[in-house]
Amino acid sequence: AQANLGEIYWLGKGIAQDLLKAEKWNRQAAELGNAQAQYNLGVMYETGIGIAQDLKKAEKWYRKSAKQDYPPAQTHLGRMYHEGNGVTKNIHQAILWYRKAAQQGLAQAQFNLGQLYRQGEGLTQDANQAAQWYRKAAEQGLAIAQYNLAIMYYSGIGVEQDFTQAMQWYRKAAEQDYAEAQFNFGLMYEKGESVEPNVTEAMLWYRKAALQGLAQAQFQLALMYYDGNGVPQDLTEAALWFREAAQQDYAKAQNNLGLLYYDGLGVSKDYIKAAQGYRKSAEQGNIDAQFNLAIIYKKGRGVPKDLKKAAYWFHKAAEQG
């Protein structure tokens, strides 16, 4: 009862949230050996919510709970060892605790174990094992596991390549607002992979991901407006989405925004802003931007004319073929 009361006050379930009472009731229950309360107290110490942050005490309470086979505590303790957060980093301890929680069916632990198998971190790299653990977590509705399982089906890693299965798992994650899955789901619609090509549906999912701030989706949405692909051409809208992606240092978007400023498409012509976009993109290694930057140095548009700098950027672009 004390543990439940502590959680109710902590989460504000049906009553006003009261972190002082949450700490009080969780501590009382934790000291009496209640695994859930020990876990809750560990979370409070780790996050510093309702109590002064103390990672050593967080680890202490997670361990007490984990030793009672409480899966969330085992997963958090595993993550602390995995990241070296409050404890000395120890991948083998991380695996031990992730596996204990995963074998009890905790989705996040199953996913974490899958990641270690996929990356070969502390374990022999095994894509098949990774896919199996992803599937267990995905079937419980964990969006990040659904997304990663979709990638494996799409690329044929750890499983036989199957675009239909990839589409199915991308959809499940996308419907949970997982931005990367929304983007990849949109790509499959645009390319017509396992479905008839449908740019309207593709655009719908790109927009969902773009509104969550995913730069790739913002760039793809901008291209569709720029090309008039699936929508009437709208250069102002294209510029808006190129700018959103460019502000996240997405190199292709920085270059394309530069092009719009250079030609005055969807924005007022501005050679200085064009040069800024080209430079940011070129410095990230974008070959088109390097060439464009060389041109404006050669012509002296938006920057002082400088043939040495023009030659430098032409050479950079040429090195990439």
N, C-alpha and C positions, 0 to 999 in steps of 0.2 A: 504493500500500500504506500509506503514511504517513497519507493522508487517511482511509482506511478504518479504520486503527487508532485514529486520533483520534476518529472517530465512535463506534467500539465502546466506547472508554473513556468518552466523553461520555454516551452513552445507557445504558451498562451492559448491552450486548448479550452475554449469555452469560458475562460476567465482572463482578466488582464495579465499580461506577462509580468512576472516578478522574479528577476534573476537572483535576488538575495534569498528569497524563499526556495527557489529552485536549487541553489547551492546548498542551503540548509538541509532540505529533505533528501537530496541525492547523497550528500555526505553521510547522513545518518544511516541510510540504507546501505551505502557502499561499505561503511565500517562494520555493518552486520553481515557483509558477504554477498549482497545482492549484485549479480553480474551486470545487469542492465544499468543499475545506478553507478557502479564502478566505471562502466563505459561512459556514461553521461558525464561523470565528473572528469574523466580523462579528456573528453571533448572540450569541456569548459576550460580546463587548464591549457590545452593545446591552442585554443582559439583566443583565450583571454576574454571570453564573453561571460560577464557576471562575476569574474574573479581575475586576479592578477595572473597574466600568462606565465606558465612555468612548465617548460617542456619535460623536465625531469620528473615532475609530479604527474604529468600527463602519461608519460611512459610507465610509471609505477602503477597507475590505476588501470591503464589498458592491459598491462601484464596480468594483474590480479583477475581481471575479467576474462582475458584470453585463456588463462589457465583453467577457467571453468567452462571452456569451450563455447564462449559467446562469440559468434562469427564476426559481428561488426568490430569488436575489440581486436580480434585476431588480424583483421584486415588493416585496421589503423596501425597496429603495432608493426605489421609487415611493412607498411608504407614508411613508417619512421625509420626502420632499418634500411629500406630501399633507398631513401633519400638522404640518410644520415642526418635526420632532423631530430635533435635532442638526444641522439645516441650515435655511437660510432657506426658509420655505414658498414653494413654486413649483408651482402646479397644472399648468402646462404640462410641467414636468419629470416630475411624477407620471404624467401621461397618457402621455408618451413611454415611460417604463419599464414601466408597466402594459401598454401595448399590445404592447411587445416580448415580454413574458412570455405575454400572452394569445394572441398569434399562434402561440406555440410550444405552446399547449394547457394552460397551467397554470390550473387551475380557479379558484383564489383571485384571480388577476389578471383572469380573465374576469369574475368577479363584480364586482370593484372597478371595472372599466371600465364594466360595466353600470350600476352605481350612479351613476357620473359622468354617463352619458347620461340616466339617469332624473331626476336632480336638476338637470341643466343646469349642472353645475359644471365650468367650463373648456371646455365643449363646448356646442354648440347642443342644447338639450333635445330628446330623441328617444326616445319610449317604445318605438318599434319596435326601435331599435338596442339599447335596454336589455334588452328581452325576448329578443333574439337572443343576447346575451352571457350573460344568465341561463341560457338553455337550454343553451348549450355547457357551462357550469359544472355545471348541474343534472344533465345526462346523465353527468357524471363522478362524480356522487354527493355533491356539495357541498350539505349540508343547508340552509345559509342561502340558497343560490341556488334550491333547490327550493321553499323557502318563499316567496321573493319572486316566482318564476314563478307559483306558485299564486295569489298575491294578484292578479297581473296578469290571469290567466284569470278569477278570480272577479269582478273589477271591470270587465273588458273594456278595460283600458288597455294599449296596445301590441300587443294581440292581440284576436281576436274573443272576446267573452265565452263561456265554456264551463265550466259547473259540473262537468262530468265530468272535464275536464282539471285543474281546480282541485283536485278531490277526489283525483285521482291523485297530484299533486305534493305536496299536504299530507300524504298518507299516507306518501310516500317520506321526507319530512323528519321526520314524526312518529315513524316507525319507527327513526329515528336519534336519538330523544330530544330533538328540537328542540321546546322547550316551547311556543313561540308557534304552531307548526304543530299540535301536539297539541290545543291549545285550539281553533283554527279548525276543525280536523277534527271535533272534538266538536260544535262549533256547527252544522256542516253536517248532522251526524247528528240533532241535536236539532230543527233546522228542517225536515229532510227535503229538503235541496237536492241533487238528482241521485240521491238514495237514498230509500228509505222511512224515515220518521221512526223513530228508535230511541233512546229515552232511556237505555237500558241501555248501549248502545255509547257514547253521548255522555258518560255519566258516567264510563265507563272511561277515556276520553281526558282528560276534565277532571281526574280524579284524578292521572293521570300528570303532567300539567302542574303541578297544584297542589303535588304532592310535590317538584317542582323549584323551587317558590317563586314561580310566576307568579301575581301578585295577581288578575288577571282570572279565572283558572281557579279560584282559591280562592273568589272571590266567587260564581262560577257554581255551584260545588259546594255552597256554603253555601245558595244559593237552592233547589237541588234537595232538600236535606235539610229546609229550612224549609217548602217547599210539599208535600213528600212526592211529588215528581215522579220516578218511576222507582225510588224506594226508599220504604220506610216512613218517615213523618215522624219526624224525630229532631232536636228543637230544641237538644239539647246538642251534637250534632255540627255543627249549623248555626252555633251560637255559636262553636265552635272554629275553623271555617273563616272566618267573618266576622272573628274576631280576628286570624287569620293575615294576612288581606288588609289589615285596618285598620292593623296594625303597619307596613305598607309605605306608609302614607298613601293608601290607596285610598279615595276619598271616600265612595262608595256603601256600602262595607263599614263605615266608621266610623259612618255614619248608622244602618245596620241594626243594628249592634252596640248603638248607643245605644237603639234601639227595644226590643231584647231586655232590656236592663238596666232600661229604664223600666217594662216590663210584667212583668218577672220570668219571661221565657220562656227556658228552657234554662240560665238563670243565676239567681243570687239577685237579687231586685229591689234596685236601687241607683241612686237618682236622681242621685247625684254622678257616677258613672261614665257614666250616660246623658248628662248634661250635657257631660261631657268628649268623648264620641264625637260628639255633635251639633256642639259648637263646632269641633272639628278639621275636620269635614266642611263645616260652614257657611263656615269661613274659606277653603275651597277653592272656594266658589261653589256648593255643592250646594243646590238650591232647597228640597228636602224638609227638609234639616237646618236650613236657615235658618228655615223655618216652625216646626219642632219646637223649636228653640232659643228662638224668640220665645214659644212656648207656656209653656215652663218658666220663663222670666223673668216672664211674666204671672202664673203660678201660684206662683212661688217654690219650685219643686221641684228640689232639687240645687244651687240657687243662691239668693242672697237675692232676694226679690221686687223687680223693678225695671221699672217700666212704660216708662221711657225706653229701656232696652235692648230691651225687648220690641217697642216701636214701631220701633226701629232695624232689628231683624231681620225684622219683618213687612214693612218698607219694602224691605229688600234682596231678600226673596223676591218681593214684588210687582213690583219692577223687571224680574224675569225672566219675568213673566207668570204 
